[in-house]
Amino acid sequence: MNSTTPIDQKDDSKAAPEPRCAAGPARQYHARLVMRAGARYCALTEDGAIWVTAAAGCLLQPTVDDIALVSIVGAGGYILSILERGRPDRTAVMSLQGTLRLETGKLEVATPEGLSLDAGSSLHINTDAARFELGTAQVRCQTLGMEGANLLTRWDRRTDISGERTDIASYSEAHFGQSTRRIAGHEEITAASFRQAVTRDWTVRAGTTTLVGRDRAMIGGDSIQIG
């Protein structure tokens, strides 16, 4: 195979029009990509330099100085796959047009140094059952919407920090082994009916206490002490 000094990647406005592949047997070469002009690459083959484009099945985005397997028919051809990276330290980019759909029984992705997912404006996950096992995960999003029939979370320790929070539920029930609430500002409770049952003791400390009953205010007990 011929060798040459790679030319820096650039857009060549004077490049020849993209050739049409004529009918006939295809010839395959191990070629070095020496120049890029838009979506085309100049591949240096044993028969000279030929302009080629990335085939739909070539998922790895070609770059200048890569060694590629090219298929040539007539005066043009396609890059079938990248055999060797010209610069192994450069980030590899998977590129394809349209929607990628994998029809397989199971898909596994192993990334020992971490996984970064950029879903753009939205991320949709549709599954009947999902299981995530993560050592450490950070999720940042502008708006997160979750919807489903049931949600179950289980934590050894949990911390929620919110600037503003609103909970809406048709029915709510909470069970605590021990609970402490500290409210710096004002708290207001409005209910059609409100009952508290305390089995041991109940203490209220306030600077000013007001007890108002529209129809009746009643205090009852085996022993009552005021003052």
Secondary structure, 3 states (H helix, E strand, C coil): CCCCCCCCCCCCCCCCCCCCECCCCCEEEEEEEEEEECCEEEEEECCEEEEEEECCCCCECCCCCCEEEEEEEECEEEEEEEEECCCCCCCCCECCCCCCCCCCCCCCCCCCCCCCCCCCCCCCCCCCCCCCCCCCCCCCCCCCCCCCCCCCCCCCCCCCCCCCCCCCCCCCCCCCCCCCCCCCCCCCCCCCCCCCCCCCCCCCCCCCCCCCCCCCCCCCCCCCCCC
